Amino acid sequence: MHKQLLLLFFCTIPVLLKAQDHGFKLGNTTIQELQMNSYPLDTAAHAVVLNEFGDSWISDDDDLNLKHEYKVRIKILDKQGLDQANFAIPVRKSGGKTETVYPVEGVTFNLENGQIVQTKFNSKTYLETKSKYYDLVKFTLPNVKVGSVIEIKYQLQSPFKFNFRRWEFQSDIPKIYTEYWAKIPGNYTYNMTLTSFYPLVKRESEIIKDCFSVGGGKSDCARYKNAMKDVPAFVEEDYMTARSNYLAALNFELAEVQSFDGTRNRYTKEWQDADQEMRSDSKFGVQLKRGKEVFKNHLESLLNSTPDSLQRAQVVYNFVKNWFRWNEVYGCFSEIGIKKAYDAKSGNVADINLALTAALQYAGLPAIPVILSTRANGYPIEVHPVISDFNYVIAQVKIKDKVYQLDATDPFLSFGMLPVHCLNGKGRAIPTKGNSYWAELKPIDKRRQVSLLNLTLQPDGHFTGNLSLTSSGYEALEDRKHITSYNNQEEYVKKLSTKWHDTKINNYAIQNLEELDKPITQTMNIEVEGFDGLNKNQLLLDPFFIDRWEKNPFTSAERLYPVDLGTAIEQLFTITIDYPQDFEAVSLPQAVAITLPNNGGKYLFQASTIGNRVSLSSVITLNKPLYSPQEYHYLKAFFGKVVQTYQEQIFFQKKVLNTSSLK
């Protein structure tokens, strides 16, 4: 799907005869670096990494911990770059174990009277707890100014060797040079992958003899050296999934460990092994087996009079969705178990959606769980099972040759609709028997909106009329959440009136707010003030005051990753404006017709005057949820034209009386 994304798998270990220096030398900042005031390859950069080096290895002392040494030199180019002096090192904790950061070395270099002046960091750090899984070691370097060069160095010790140490060649600021070494004992096997749009300038490896010794056994090590130069800053734009999908980075995953006594421990398994483990896991498969009977008391009477399979599925879905309240915690494994969650009427994603799967199975339906990774969590690895990549689970049921994917965590979801955060490529379906398989995660509907506005220009210079807003699909889902977030309807209408400047709303009504399978329709009478200072003979109307594209969501010159909208989009906006005989419409926006290649969509805009009526029509259609990087420039131009049109206004003025015709 992402053809430009480079994936490198390291399978062999070539031997090099000559080792190289261990990274760059600290404290070696030059006057030229301190005099540098911009970065030629990115003149908008606020700071730039001059050099960066990391080195990771498994120690052969008693704890066999993973050790990671890091050092970096950064140039501060302007005031916004001063934030680079604030560091936060994530430290993982789990199962009573935690990572440790050793004393940090840091120094700030400034140029004063032609001399390089150093200000050393006093090593005072503090720990900030972020979650039960990780903390942050935080500190700030002293005396940092625009023009400073800063350096830090630290060592991190970790008991978690499964993922070795991820190295990110790319960050929010550009890097002139970045290099990473990884020394791995021969009895440890890791799957290593590089995700990048940019080439490595160094890709080397060497064998180090007898580098790892435990309990009398010895092993050679392979040292891998990878580097990039002139790496641009990673820029996040609208409509992208997790940055980890596209950030240039080297990833490690522990596949196997061979002990010196000959025993082997496999960590990366085949899917059939993972399937069996998931089915027998007390927080996953076992929950499904035990959870069916939990619903007997409530569902038996509901299902007795419902023989149709689809209706039975809908009854079960609505019951589970209304029974539970999601505690906002993700996870594909149950947190407290179906029974306890049922009693508490609350649980994490897996508590609720495994309960949904079990309830569907109780109803005699072929429901199975599907584990997935949310959009913010990144894509899961597909070539082999990495269960830690997944952070969500949904239910899937097949009825009369049609597959429905269900999520009961959101009370506003209709049957068969997944929340947008689940629309992330593929999930892994794990049936009760047989092999698991990849299941496409697709939206069942579009994001649709229809706006109909009818106005009349009154003699006193203001416009009156009626407005109808109809939303369906994913647009209706968002509207339901937004409208019900207010304490009452009056509060919501007041907010609308404030949002639409110079607009008064009367006789507001809404239909189908609680009927999730139907579109929402909002109707109202409105009064809009026409304006051009205090001159009532000249009036301006902003016809797109209801809902406009304020700015182009695509601003980069290039985009190397796809545009992921989540769903297709349809927007229809029609306006009619009647005006008195003594007024005329002086200027109207120009007509627009743009079609995206590969049937990607279209934008059509028309404006016309017939008699004393102005009619405007705007149609935006984006037919695909996903657009390739090659289609980016078309989308950028597309939205550029949309934004330009939506900034247009209609100018009315009183007709000039022709006195000569009266003589």
Steps between C-alpha positions, in 0.01 A plus 500: 500500500785739583729443203750768592550365849833322526505181708839336548538160663849417625563130445878464474799625693787600272837517675699822494865502590520855622286648780423871512505769770231484766280789388595867501719669759320701769612855578635547149267785396652746254472876456348433157215306663440779751498763223249300296168691483297283263493153351531522120293187429212629714513875554179485708655261754503626860783264596705227338673186625867537408592150606327214678626161608352202679647167605309205647624166631402217734730496799646170617495586869258333742189692393545450124335837447479693177716813514459800276741794475379819335663831412392790284618846397233756403522852356235752614406727209217718635274557801266216410800269504567571868261217590768256384679566829212326684554124500261221598630142493228232510572219748287189480365309800309173512459200730704655780790574265607842381758663277768720656671811364854551624629850587457734209788706361414825327663822390397822327744677268474872424722738306597801712753760381629255244560229760314173559348502849366182662222469758478149645180330607482421873340154445178579686211312344148423613257220429150563367251214503302478176324165539536164669721395209755780476648808666701792365844605621497875437767770511594833339845618394612839640587829328349404164457790256437549132829394341595252773626151432393242758620147572372223723605144576336232712474124538174311541487150649198284421380153606272494193695338219202398285507814287872576549514876435307682225714762327329796334710652225238770457342749741315831505820687411739414214816298560830550321632163617359220714658159565402195700699191604346181635714216640308173523636170639489208256260303719242782474301526178311819421280595208623842390304728270570847370205721418610797292452708188868597519811292423764388745841651438656230715389140529779294645550211737788313660564192710652547846651178633412372849326825595228341715577270791246353745551207738808377322341512154625742235344644190610722216305819438380675188531878506275687256575859398239709323502871423314768308591854411302808402179354641213751471272580792190285527196718435160381619207606285128447517361164398789275590512197724764441771834668434669171589372365167714744304779630725845384387588249772674168566295245694605181680287207609639205695440177307699237693754450777726193507648421840852359530352169615337466158141586594313745277235753593292618205336842536389564144255228407287401207139614499375151577703510823368844585144386425525219752652729763221756451230233526645366825580842650302567818440860391390417148383156381408374845282808549299408190438147629392616844318813393210347310295409807535849646227628266250218544266680740468811283527370146290185514168684517610758243602235248206261538281709270778584253570213259666711227881486528562864411237619744647276772842654439353850520316419824819364658709793375263765632469323836878476551562853376242646736601280796869590512685829528851510363765616750708654215771231536620323185620143482438171321515308830230514764591717799261371768316223315157480339316399820643780716458753219140386455428547870673838502341599166839637403830380357778549249463438125565126533267458799216647293568364152594150617175512697324599177663208316399257775144635505470457121628143535241439774237614249615226265687732262849427356675792668878523533738761643721713275807662656627821343728797543336843512597780264699680769681178593641423155481208261561149636774283351337253261778251419495343847296545818601783733208510741639809673429691176125462564310719746133443417248224434161500327237235425438364153195297396397356165125494422365384164837540325547854632767584755427756773771651720370630832627721781283546810719760677327804348125552560474711183619227262238335285502126429794411274679834535855514634637816663747688281790417733454131405521561124867413470555252220461146628418313818570136587187287529542210745228236453421237763650234274730510201759757399472871566497737201526868411168682476459835323381783725278705274245775569144397416399857419630839394516833676196674344362849553225688314439870576206689352479876566222728374529872574316820412660844511273732697469875428669584832820322389488165677426152368232265631427142405524137592781249525496121483806293597491126438787271597535126460761229536813607684396866487185413695710303750712809573195728509323278753802506727539876464136592552453275804818635661302814592283511810189582300380603155489869589868497591586334170295751296665788684841360408395472135385860499836610642689293242301651214580869548215751468245218486186456709336155520127447551269195500778242521395134463687172464389162371639148556762596758453167678415284199851394410419336168341818361645835389485795737308802369523840666263777386480860614402851402789745492569871472833612357630854511621635165787739541729751340574735783196720557409528133168317457512566127787256467474158662738205524395144571734216586306207351720233663469620860338171606791267440806587299841358420701771675839390375661244276584194713791421269786747513821302443680526169528120496333217688660159513223321687135441407210732576269293719156658543361197679179518296379638168342849518195661338395860561214676321423865567228694316399862563226715354477872576203712393552875498277806436455662159696807602812292579739319270761228552822663387749213524474124522773239555637338186385150403740215581522144367785277620525125460758288681676226299413132541140588584628649823232766529380835375426857602222683316394855578246711314352844559230664294237776504153455357270794548541617856638172632860391553564123502817334614586130503813335642570126473809341654546128443801296611433143393785326681609484865865462394705698245853413396797741528489531119148646532603752765560796267157453342339503846700807601386691191146368550468637853684817405217576258234402756647737760530779243133467401382480861665835571287675237217733597192625316470877456155660477438869438203722437444586138597853396190693403522621136357855531532574127237240422252691718522823306 
